[in-house]
Amino acid sequence: MNPANTDKAVRFAEMARHVDEGIRALERRALRDAIAAFERAYQVAKEADLGTDAMLGTLRNLALARREAGDHQGAVAAYRLALHAHGITDRQKAAVLHGLGVIYLRVGAYSRAKTLLTRAHALWQRVLKENTPTWQTGAVRTECVRVALDLSRTLRSLGRYDDARCLLQPILDNLTGVDPSEVPHAYIELARIAQQSGHLKEARRHLDQALSFTHSDDPGLQA
């Protein structure tokens, strides 16, 4: 085996060990340990030039750990590093923008969150239309739903109820391939929009629909 390839394999295994440590730490809510492990993983990926996927994966893990620890500035910094990674694809950029938008949504910076989540949603839509093999369509449609839900929450927080409703309703009109666990969240979000805009009967109807989908065995919803 080429010595350079051997070294890459060794460093990749080293990075993977740090990632595993970080995931285990996250699971037990040892957030400082998780952050330290993901930082080590990122440094290995960077120093050994392990490629865009490794760089982005470690940075997204690091951002998640920092976010869960309440270090929103640190999480934003990690996501911004990821956005500037060489060779980032539309799918990867959409995922990073989504994560970044969620940070701003959580801290109440709704206008900034709206900008980022709108970009993420547009990118996922583009991926769905242009670059998605048939066998991956369900996963991409599910990501579209997830970012749409966060964008709707942002629009609702800004009092833009009609925009939020118009964003979600087309999703519920075509659920082909969407992970069924996401469907009740969409109906619950519509219920919150209806409640906050004063349409209580509509809110009740959406809550009933959320409950019915929670127990649905409809194979058409399977991803």
C-alpha positions as CSV (number, residue, x, y, z in Angstrom):
1,M,0.0,0.0,0.0
2,N,1.2,3.5,-0.8
3,P,2.6,5.1,2.4
4,A,0.6,8.2,1.9
5,N,-2.6,6.2,1.7
6,T,-1.6,4.3,4.8
7,D,-1.1,7.5,6.7
8,K,-4.5,8.8,5.5
9,A,-6.1,5.6,6.7
10,V,-4.5,5.9,10.1
11,R,-5.5,9.6,10.5
12,F,-9.1,8.8,9.3
13,A,-9.3,6.1,12.0
14,E,-8.0,8.6,14.5
15,M,-10.7,11.1,13.5
16,A,-13.4,8.5,13.7
17,R,-12.3,7.6,17.2
18,H,-12.7,11.2,18.3
19,V,-16.1,11.4,16.6
20,D,-17.3,8.2,18.4
21,E,-16.1,9.7,21.7
22,G,-18.0,12.9,21.0
23,I,-21.2,11.1,20.2
24,R,-21.0,9.0,23.3
25,A,-20.4,12.1,25.3
26,L,-23.4,13.8,23.7
27,E,-25.6,10.8,24.6
28,R,-24.7,11.1,28.2
29,R,-25.0,14.9,28.1
30,A,-21.3,15.4,28.9
31,L,-21.2,18.5,26.6
32,R,-17.7,19.8,27.4
33,D,-16.3,16.3,26.7
34,A,-18.3,16.2,23.4
35,I,-17.0,19.6,22.3
36,A,-13.4,18.6,23.1
37,A,-13.7,15.4,21.2
38,F,-15.3,17.0,18.1
39,E,-12.6,19.7,18.2
40,R,-9.9,17.0,18.1
41,A,-11.8,15.3,15.3
42,Y,-11.9,18.5,13.3
43,Q,-8.2,19.2,13.8
44,V,-7.3,15.8,12.6
45,A,-9.5,16.2,9.5
46,K,-8.0,19.6,8.8
47,E,-4.3,18.6,9.4
48,A,-4.5,15.3,7.5
49,D,-6.6,16.9,4.6
50,L,-9.2,14.1,4.9
51,G,-11.6,15.8,2.5
52,T,-14.7,17.9,2.5
53,D,-17.0,15.3,3.9
54,A,-14.8,14.8,6.9
55,M,-14.3,18.5,7.5
56,L,-18.0,19.2,7.3
57,G,-19.1,16.3,9.4
58,T,-16.7,17.2,12.2
59,L,-17.7,20.9,12.1
60,R,-21.5,20.1,12.1
61,N,-21.0,17.8,15.1
62,L,-19.0,20.5,16.8
63,A,-21.7,23.1,16.1
64,L,-24.3,20.8,17.5
65,A,-22.4,20.1,20.7
66,R,-21.7,23.8,21.2
67,R,-25.4,24.7,20.6
68,E,-26.5,22.1,23.1
69,A,-24.1,23.6,25.6
70,G,-25.6,27.0,25.1
71,D,-22.5,28.3,23.3
72,H,-24.4,29.9,20.4
73,Q,-21.5,32.0,19.2
74,G,-19.2,29.0,19.1
75,A,-21.9,27.0,17.2
76,V,-22.2,29.9,14.6
77,A,-18.4,30.0,14.2
78,A,-18.3,26.3,13.5
79,Y,-21.1,26.5,10.9
80,R,-19.5,29.5,9.2
81,L,-16.2,27.6,8.9
82,A,-18.3,24.8,7.3
83,L,-19.9,27.1,4.8
84,H,-16.4,28.1,3.5
85,A,-15.2,24.5,3.1
86,H,-13.7,23.8,-0.3
87,G,-15.9,21.7,-2.6
88,I,-19.1,22.0,-0.5
89,T,-22.1,20.7,-2.4
90,D,-25.6,22.2,-2.5
91,R,-26.9,19.5,-0.3
92,Q,-24.1,20.1,2.3
93,K,-24.6,23.8,2.1
94,A,-28.4,23.4,2.7
95,A,-27.7,21.3,5.8
96,V,-25.3,23.9,7.2
97,L,-27.5,26.8,6.5
98,H,-30.4,25.0,8.2
99,G,-28.3,24.4,11.3
100,L,-27.2,28.0,11.3
101,G,-30.7,29.2,10.9
102,V,-31.9,27.1,13.8
103,I,-29.3,28.8,16.0
104,Y,-30.7,32.3,15.2
105,L,-34.2,31.0,15.6
106,R,-33.4,29.7,19.1
107,V,-31.9,33.0,20.2
108,G,-34.9,35.0,18.8
109,A,-33.0,36.7,15.9
110,Y,-35.9,35.9,13.6
111,S,-35.1,38.1,10.7
112,R,-31.6,36.5,10.4
113,A,-33.1,33.1,10.9
114,K,-35.6,33.8,8.1
115,T,-32.9,34.7,5.6
116,L,-30.8,31.6,6.4
117,L,-33.7,29.2,6.5
118,T,-35.1,30.6,3.2
119,R,-31.8,30.0,1.5
120,A,-31.6,26.4,3.0
121,H,-35.2,25.7,1.8
122,A,-34.4,26.9,-1.7
123,L,-31.3,24.8,-1.9
124,W,-33.1,21.7,-0.8
125,Q,-35.8,22.3,-3.4
126,R,-33.1,22.7,-6.0
127,V,-31.4,19.5,-4.9
128,L,-34.8,17.7,-5.1
129,K,-35.5,18.9,-8.7
130,E,-32.0,18.7,-10.2
131,N,-29.6,16.2,-8.5
132,T,-31.5,13.6,-6.6
133,P,-31.5,9.9,-7.7
134,T,-34.9,8.3,-7.3
135,W,-33.8,6.1,-4.4
136,Q,-32.8,9.3,-2.4
137,T,-36.0,11.3,-3.1
138,G,-37.7,10.4,0.1
139,A,-34.7,11.5,2.2
140,V,-34.4,14.8,0.4
141,R,-38.2,15.5,0.6
142,T,-38.0,14.8,4.3
143,E,-35.2,17.4,4.7
144,C,-37.3,19.9,2.7
145,V,-40.1,19.3,5.3
146,R,-37.8,19.7,8.2
147,V,-36.4,23.0,7.0
148,A,-39.9,24.2,6.1
149,L,-41.0,23.5,9.6
150,D,-38.3,25.7,11.1
151,L,-38.9,28.4,8.5
152,S,-42.6,28.3,9.4
153,R,-41.8,28.7,13.1
154,T,-39.7,31.7,12.2
155,L,-42.4,33.3,10.0
156,R,-44.9,32.6,12.8
157,S,-42.7,34.3,15.3
158,L,-42.6,37.3,13.0
159,G,-46.4,37.4,12.8
160,R,-46.4,36.3,9.1
161,Y,-49.1,33.7,9.5
162,D,-50.3,33.6,5.9
163,D,-46.7,33.1,4.6
164,A,-46.2,30.3,7.1
165,R,-49.4,28.6,6.2
166,C,-48.7,28.9,2.4
167,L,-45.3,27.3,3.0
168,L,-46.6,24.3,4.8
169,Q,-49.9,23.5,3.0
170,P,-48.2,22.3,-0.2
171,I,-46.2,19.8,1.8
172,L,-49.3,18.2,3.2
173,D,-50.8,18.0,-0.2
174,N,-48.1,15.7,-1.3
175,L,-46.5,13.5,1.3
176,T,-44.9,10.9,-1.0
177,G,-41.7,9.6,0.5
178,V,-41.8,11.9,3.5
179,D,-40.7,10.3,6.8
180,P,-44.1,9.8,8.5
181,S,-42.7,11.0,11.9
182,E,-42.5,14.5,10.4
183,V,-46.1,14.7,9.4
184,P,-47.7,15.3,12.8
185,H,-45.2,18.1,13.4
186,A,-46.5,19.8,10.2
187,Y,-50.1,19.6,11.4
188,I,-49.1,20.8,14.9
189,E,-47.3,23.8,13.3
190,L,-50.4,24.6,11.2
191,A,-52.5,24.4,14.4
192,R,-50.2,26.9,16.1
193,I,-50.5,29.2,13.2
194,A,-54.3,29.0,13.3
195,Q,-54.4,29.5,17.0
196,Q,-52.2,32.5,17.0
197,S,-54.1,34.1,14.1
198,G,-57.4,33.6,15.9
199,H,-58.8,30.6,14.0
200,L,-59.5,28.2,16.9
201,K,-61.7,25.7,15.0
202,E,-59.1,25.3,12.3
203,A,-56.5,24.8,15.0
204,R,-58.6,22.0,16.6
205,R,-58.9,20.3,13.2
206,H,-55.2,20.4,12.6
207,L,-54.5,18.9,16.0
208,D,-57.0,16.1,15.3
209,Q,-55.1,15.4,12.0
210,A,-51.8,15.3,13.8
211,L,-53.2,12.7,16.2
212,S,-54.5,10.6,13.3
213,F,-51.2,10.6,11.5
214,T,-49.3,9.7,14.7
215,H,-51.2,6.3,14.6
216,S,-51.2,6.0,10.8
217,D,-49.9,2.8,9.1
218,D,-50.3,4.3,5.6
219,P,-47.5,2.8,3.5
220,G,-47.7,5.8,1.2
221,L,-46.0,7.8,3.8
222,Q,-43.0,5.5,4.1
223,A,-39.6,7.1,3.2
